[in-house]
């Protein structure tokens, strides 16, 4: 901070030198102090550019206090299903702005399901053909930066 203030202070103090520099360059006369003034100008313009760029980035950033709701999967209908069939998961905050993908997981195997229909309270999906029979929990991939996987309490049983 002190370095930046010092550069700005020097630029203001050296305002007279800047006028002399412009006059000497305009008349074609070069002096020894021209290099120092040029460096100060380059530093000043560099600082202003970096400051304006940082302000632009800060204004484009999202509000960090904005918290998006977490999707909640409450149940799966039907709770027993065969591979290749359709099921519907019920819950809250399940729309495309929060959930990008849906998985079945048993702790060791994660199987991505094909989402057919999606609203804020339901996701209709097709169980993959190659899923091994067993009891699975539902897992969602959240939209966001970074994307996160969350296991949900909703369960479904895949039967033969």
C-alpha positions as CSV (number, residue, x, y, z in Angstrom):
1,X,0.0,0.0,0.0
2,X,2.8,2.4,0.9
3,X,4.6,1.7,-2.4
4,X,1.4,2.5,-4.4
5,X,0.9,5.7,-2.4
6,X,4.5,6.6,-2.9
7,X,4.3,6.1,-6.7
8,X,1.1,8.3,-6.8
9,X,2.7,10.9,-4.6
10,X,5.8,11.0,-6.8
11,X,3.7,11.3,-9.9
12,X,1.9,14.3,-8.4
13,X,5.2,15.9,-7.2
14,X,6.9,15.2,-10.5
15,X,4.0,16.9,-12.4
16,X,6.4,19.7,-13.2
17,X,8.9,17.2,-14.5
18,X,6.3,15.7,-16.7
19,X,5.6,19.1,-18.3
20,X,9.4,19.6,-18.8
21,X,9.6,16.1,-20.3
22,X,6.8,16.8,-22.8
23,X,8.4,20.1,-23.8
24,X,11.8,18.5,-24.3
25,X,10.4,15.6,-26.3
26,X,8.4,18.0,-28.4
27,X,11.5,20.1,-29.1
28,X,13.6,17.0,-29.7
29,X,15.9,17.7,-26.8
30,X,16.6,14.7,-24.6
31,X,17.7,14.9,-21.0
32,X,19.0,12.4,-18.6
33,X,15.9,12.5,-16.4
34,X,13.6,11.4,-19.2
35,X,14.2,7.7,-18.5
36,X,13.1,8.2,-14.8
37,X,10.0,10.1,-15.8
38,X,9.1,7.4,-18.4
39,X,9.5,4.7,-15.8
40,X,7.3,6.6,-13.4
41,X,4.6,7.1,-16.1
42,X,4.8,3.4,-17.0
43,X,4.4,2.4,-13.4
44,X,1.6,4.8,-12.9
45,X,-0.3,3.6,-15.9
46,X,0.4,0.0,-15.0
47,X,-1.0,0.6,-11.5
48,X,-4.1,2.4,-12.9
49,X,-4.7,-0.5,-15.4
50,X,-4.3,-3.2,-12.7
51,X,-6.6,-1.2,-10.3
52,X,-9.3,-0.8,-13.0
53,X,-9.0,-4.4,-14.0
54,X,-9.4,-5.6,-10.4
55,X,-12.4,-3.3,-9.9
56,X,-14.0,-4.8,-13.0
57,X,-13.4,-8.3,-11.7
58,X,-14.8,-7.5,-8.3
59,X,-18.0,-6.0,-9.8
60,X,-18.5,-9.0,-12.0
61,X,-18.2,-11.5,-9.1
62,X,-21.3,-13.0,-7.6
63,X,-22.5,-11.9,-4.2
64,X,-20.7,-14.2,-1.7
65,X,-23.6,-13.9,0.7
66,X,-26.0,-15.5,-1.8
67,X,-26.6,-19.1,-0.7
68,X,-28.2,-21.5,-3.1
69,X,-30.7,-24.0,-1.6
70,X,-29.5,-27.6,-1.3
71,X,-31.5,-30.2,-3.2
72,X,-33.3,-32.7,-0.9
73,X,-34.4,-36.1,-2.3
74,X,-37.1,-37.5,0.0
75,X,-38.4,-40.7,-1.7
76,X,-38.3,-42.7,-4.9
77,X,-41.5,-44.0,-6.5
78,X,-41.6,-47.0,-7.0
79,X,-39.1,-48.0,-4.3
80,X,-38.4,-51.4,-6.1
81,X,-37.6,-51.3,-9.8
82,X,-36.0,-53.4,-12.6
83,X,-33.1,-52.3,-14.7
84,X,-34.2,-50.3,-17.7
85,X,-37.5,-49.1,-16.1
86,X,-38.5,-45.5,-15.2
87,X,-38.8,-44.1,-11.6
88,X,-39.5,-40.8,-10.1
89,X,-37.7,-39.2,-7.2
90,X,-39.6,-36.7,-5.1
91,X,-38.0,-33.8,-3.1
92,X,-37.2,-30.1,-3.1
93,X,-34.9,-27.8,-5.2
94,X,-34.5,-30.4,-7.9
95,X,-34.6,-28.1,-11.0
96,X,-31.9,-27.8,-13.6
97,X,-30.4,-24.7,-11.9
98,X,-29.4,-26.9,-8.9
99,X,-29.1,-30.6,-10.1
100,X,-27.1,-31.4,-13.2
101,X,-26.8,-35.2,-12.9
102,X,-28.3,-38.1,-10.9
103,X,-26.6,-41.3,-9.8
104,X,-27.4,-44.6,-8.0
105,X,-24.7,-45.5,-5.5
106,X,-24.1,-48.4,-3.2
107,X,-20.8,-47.2,-1.7
108,X,-18.6,-48.9,-4.2
109,X,-20.4,-48.5,-7.6
110,X,-21.8,-45.3,-8.9
111,X,-24.2,-45.6,-11.9
112,X,-25.3,-42.5,-13.7
113,X,-29.0,-42.5,-14.6
114,X,-30.6,-40.8,-17.6
115,X,-32.8,-37.9,-16.5
116,X,-36.0,-37.9,-18.6
117,X,-37.9,-35.1,-16.9
118,X,-36.9,-32.6,-14.2
119,X,-38.9,-30.0,-12.2
120,X,-38.3,-28.3,-8.9
121,X,-40.0,-31.1,-6.9
122,X,-39.5,-34.3,-9.1
123,X,-36.9,-36.0,-11.3
124,X,-38.1,-38.7,-13.6
125,X,-35.2,-41.0,-14.6
126,X,-34.4,-44.3,-16.3
127,X,-32.4,-46.9,-14.5
128,X,-29.4,-48.1,-16.6
129,X,-29.7,-51.6,-18.2
130,X,-26.4,-52.8,-16.7
131,X,-27.1,-52.0,-13.1
132,X,-26.5,-54.9,-10.7
133,X,-29.5,-55.8,-8.5
134,X,-29.2,-54.4,-5.0
135,X,-30.1,-51.5,-2.7
136,X,-28.9,-48.1,-3.9
137,X,-28.9,-44.5,-2.5
138,X,-29.5,-41.6,-4.7
139,X,-26.7,-39.1,-5.3
140,X,-26.9,-35.7,-7.1
141,X,-24.3,-33.6,-8.8
142,X,-24.9,-30.0,-8.0
143,X,-24.6,-27.2,-10.4
144,X,-21.9,-24.7,-9.3
145,X,-18.3,-23.9,-9.1
146,X,-17.0,-26.3,-8.1
147,X,-19.6,-29.0,-8.8
148,X,-20.2,-31.2,-5.8
149,X,-21.7,-34.7,-5.3
150,X,-24.1,-35.2,-2.5
151,X,-25.5,-38.5,-1.3
152,X,-29.2,-38.3,-0.4
153,X,-31.3,-40.4,2.0
154,X,-33.7,-41.6,-0.7
155,X,-33.2,-45.2,-1.6
156,X,-34.3,-47.5,-4.4
157,X,-34.0,-51.3,-4.8
158,X,-33.1,-52.7,-8.2
159,X,-34.5,-56.2,-8.6
160,X,-33.9,-58.8,-11.3
